[in-house]
Amino acid sequence: MDDSRALIEKLVQITKVGAVGDGEKVRIQTLRLIRALRESGDPLADLIHKEVFSQKFDEGSASSIRRVKDAGISSPVPTDSESNSELLSVEDPIKLPNGFVSSDEIKGPLNLVLSESKNAKRLLDAGISPTSKILFTGPPGVGKTVCAKYLAQKLKVPLLTLDLATVVSSYLGRTGNNLRKALSYARSRPCVLLLDEMDAIAKKRDDSSDIGEVKRLVTVMLQELDQWQGSNLLIAATNHYHLLDPAVQRRFDQVIEFKRPGIDDLVRVGLGLSSGGDVPKAWIYFIASLMDGTSFSDFQREINNLRKALVLEGESGGLEYLRFLLERQCPAEDRARRKSLALLLVTKGKASQRTASKITGVSRDTLRAAMTAGA
């Protein structure tokens, strides 16, 4: 009965990954099923192997399989024994979003990490260990995950991401075992490992209501971080640095703080998203000014919505969407800010006074008077 249930669970997992079109994971899960059938002496194993692995895949599928094998991900990732779900997701090749950009404050430390990796032998000969563990901290949507992808792409290795939803088990002690399995797997092959939402598994051990599981998890994480050596890069990300156990904080070679982007950072992202010139630069500058202090992800969403409006309804649709954003971010009663935005459109965004007036509702006479006073 137990064997039958295990086989059913494997079939469910194959169906699950097949439904989202992940051919590589289908093949990995099928290998697991074949192995289980052979252990039970079931002749169905050979039939499944013949039918699945004698197929001729198209060139795109074949190159995808080669990329995974060349990168070292040639064996199935570990699974949770309770749910049979994979503990790690694999991204290879790495795809960065359009318009990806990081601030100069972040770019410097990232480039230093890449330089250390390139010159690892020189550092080791000098008795210095290259960076192998980095902690990204900052609010949501500021580029922590994307920068992990960027490093993996530059290092030409897969990105493995720990799936916390799968790792955390309802069984006492099993979560720690899942952590050990996942990190042991990542240590054994070239990759960048991303531990997202680190505070979920490495919180401070001073919670009086804790029954002990959190303390055990932190101990496991400390042991795993101590064992993480060599050329592979481990990146942990958290939105709540202050929640991390101090002993965990000290285990990282670098802590990189991500701040909310400024207007210039947002403008660079907007120009990257509209590299074909489908959005006027003045409009990008306007949205950046309007959303100053927001996250990259929220800004990207609005730029893409604006692009859709332009494609579907032309300039009038674009202007209407800009007015919609303005009403949402800056009420009509805030005349001082609207005038400031109109001036920025003209002076920084190089928009005409007519366009600035149409977007913000500030009269051209008011604009001219403000510009004369500023001059």
N, C-alpha and C positions, 0 to 999 in steps of 0.2 A: 504493500500500500504506500509506504514511504517512497519507494523507488518510482512508483507510478506518479505520485504527486510531484516529485522532483522533475520528472520528464515533462509533465504538464506545465510546470513553472518555466522550464526552458523554452517550450513552444510558445508560451505567452510572451516571453521576453523577445523571441525572434519576431513574433507578430508586431510587437510594440515598436521595435526599431525599424522594421520593414515599412510600417505605416507612415513613417516620416521620411522614407526614401534614403536611409543610411545603409548603403550596400555593404560598406566595410564592416559595420557592426553586425549586420545580418550574417556575414561569413564567419565572424568571430564567435557569435552565439551558436551558429550551426556546428562549428568545431567542438564546442562544449557539449552539444547534444550528441554528436557522433561519439565522443569519448565516453559519455555516460552509457550509451547504447552498447558500445563494445564491452564495457566493463560488465554489463549484464548478459553478454553473449547474444544480443539481439542482432539477427542478420540485416535488419533494417539499416544499420550503421553503414554498411558497404554501399547499399543502394542510394542512401542520401548523399554520401561522399561522391559517388559517381555522378549523380544528377546535378549536384551543385558545383563541384569543383572541376568538372570537365567542360563547363560552359565557356564559350568564347565571349569575353567582355569587350565592350567597345573601347576605343583608344583612351577616352577620358577616364573610364573606370580602371583600366589597366595602369595608366600613369598614376592614378590615385593610390592604387595598391603598392606600386613601386615606391612612391614617395614615403608611404608609411614604413615600408621595410627598410629603405635606405636610411631613414631617420632613426632606426633602432626599435620602432614599435612593431615588432614582428610576433609578439605573443599577446594573448588576450589580457586586458587589464583586469585587476582583481575585482571581485564582486562581494556584495554583502550576502552572507550565507542564509540570512533570514528571508530576504526578498529576491535574491539572485540579481539585483540591479548592480550595474557597474559603478564602482566608487570614483572613477576618474573619467572625465570626458577628454577626448583627444582632438585637437585642432591642428591639422597639417594638410595643405599649406596654410599659413597664416594670412588672413585677409583683414587689412586695416580699413576702417570706414573712410569714405570720401571726406576730404576736408580735415583729416586728422592733423592736429598740430598740438604741440605742448609749449608751455611758456618757457622762457629762457631759464627761469629758476629750476625747472624740472629737467630741461634738455641737458644742462651741464652735468648733473649727477648721472643721468642715463648714459651719456657719451663716455663718462669716466668708467662706468661699469663695462662698457663695450671695449674700451681701451685696455682695461685690466685683463679681460678675457683674451684679447689678441696678444698681449704681452705677458701672459701668465708665467712662462718659463723665466723671463727676466726677473719677475717679482719673486718667484720661488728661489731662484739662485741667490737673491739678496736676503732670503730668509723672511719674506713677506707673503702672506697668504692672500690671493685675490678674493674679492668679494664673492661670497656664495649665498648669502642670506640678506634679503632686503625687506624692509617693512614700508609699505605705502600707507599713508594715513591722510585723511581728508574727507570732506563731505561727499555725498553721493553725486555722481554725474560729472566729476571733474577730470576723469581720464585715467583712473588707476588701472582698470582692467585693460584699457586700450594700450597703455604704456607697457604693460606686461606682454601684450601681443607684439608690440613694437620690438622689445628686446628679443623675444623668441624669433621673430622674423630676421632681425639683424644677425643673430647667432646661428641662424639656419638650422633650427631644431624645432620639434613639435612643442606645442603648449599643452600641458596636462593641467586640468583644473579639477580640484577636489570638489566633489559634489556633496556639500554638507547635508543636504536633505537625505541623501542615501547613507552617509557615514553615521549619522546619529541614529542609534538603534534603540528600540524599546526595551531591549534586554540589558540588564546590568552588566557592565564590563565589555559588552560587544563593541561599543563605540570605540574604545581604546584599541581593540584588536583591528578594527577597520582602519583606524589611523595608521597603525603600524604597517598593515598590508599595503596601503596606498603609498606611503612614503618610501617603504622598502622597494616597491616596484619602480618608483620615480628615480631613486638613487642608482638603479642598476642599468640605466640607459640614457643616452643624450636627450636632454629635454630642459624646458623651463617649467617648473611646477608652481602653479598659482593656488594659494590657499585664501580664498575669498571669505569675507566676513569672519576674520580671525577671532574677533571678540566672542563669537558664539562657542568656541571650543577652548579658549585660553583666557577666561575671565579671572579677575582677582579672586584669590582664595580666602577672602575675608567675609563671605556671606554666611551669617549665622543660621540662615534657613536652609542652607545647602545640606543634602544628606550624605555628601561625600563623593558623588560621581564627578562633579566639576573639579574637585581637587585631584581626583585620579586622572582626569583628562589632561589637566595642566601638567601633571607629572609625566604623563606619556609624551605630551608635546615637547616638554623640556628635553627629555631623553632623545627624541627624534631630531630635534634641532641640534643637539650636541653631536649626533652621528652624521649630520649632513656636512660632508666635506667634498672636496674635489671640484671638478669643472662645471658641474650642473648648478643651475641657479634656482634658488627657492625664493619666491616672492609671496609675502603675506600682505593682505590688504584689509584695512579696517576703517569704518566710519567713526569709530569711537576709541581712539588711542587710550583715553583715560580709563577705559574699562579693562584693558589688558593687564594681566598679572605683571608686576615689575620684573620678575625673573625672566619672563618671556621677552619683554622689551629689551632686556640686556643681551639677549642671544643674537641679535641681528648686527651685521657688520655696518649697515647703513639704515637710517630712518629718513625717508623722503616725504616731506609734507606737501600735499597738494592743496593749493588755495583756489578759491573761486576766480575764474578768469577775469581780466580787465577788458576794457573796450577794445584795445588793440589786438588782444588774443582772439576775441570773438570775431573781429573783422577778418583776421587771417583765416579763421575757420570758414566764415561765410564765403570768402573769395575762393577757397578750396572747393567748397561744395558747388559753387557756380562757376567752375573753371571755364565753361563755355561762354561765359559772359551773359547768361540768360537773366541775371538779376543786376540792375544798375548798382554800382558801388555805393552811390549815395543812399540807396535803400538799405543796403547791408549795414552801412554805418549808422543809419537811423535805428534799425532794430537792435544793433549792438549797444547804442546809447540808451535806448529804451529799456533794455534788459541787463544793463550793467549790474554785476553782482550775481547773475544767474549761473547755472551750470552749463557746461558745453552741450550736454545732451538736450536740455530744454531749448537752447538756442538753435541747435541743429534741427530740431523738430519744427520750429517756426520758420526757419529759412526754407526748409523743404516744403512746408505748407504754402509759403509764398511762391515758390517755384511752380507748384501745382496750379495755383491760381493764375499765374502768368501763362502757363501752357494752355489752360482750358478757356480763359476769358480775356487774355491779352492784358494790356496796360491798365485798363479800367478795373479788371479783376484784381490786379496786383495792388492798385491804389486802395481799393475797397478793403483788401486784407490788411494793409498797413493801418488803415483807419480803425479797423476792428481791434488790432493789437493795441493801438493807442488808447482806445476806450477802455480796454481791459486793464492796461498798465498805468494809465494816467487819466483820471477823470477830468471832465471839461472844466470843473471848478479850479483845478490846479493850473491856472493860467501862466504863472511864473515858470513852471517846468515846461509847459508846452512851448512857450516862447524860447526857452533855452534849447529845447530840442530842435525847433525850427532854425535857430541860429547855427546849431551844430551841423544841421543838414546843409546849410549854405556854405559855411566857412570851412568845415572839415570834410563833409561829404561831397562838396562841389556841386550841390543841386542848385537848380535855378530858384529864385524867390517864388516864382509861380508854383513850382512843384512842392516846395516846402509849405507854402500856404495851403495847397490842396490837401496835403497829408495831415497837417496839424490843426488846420482851422484858424491859424494866426494870420491876420490880414497882412498884405504886402506893405501897407503903409507902416504898420507896427514894426515889421521886420526892417524896413529901410531906416526908420527912426532909431531902432536899437543898434543897427550896424553903424550908423553915423555917430551915435553916442559912444560906441565902443572904439571907433577910429580916433 
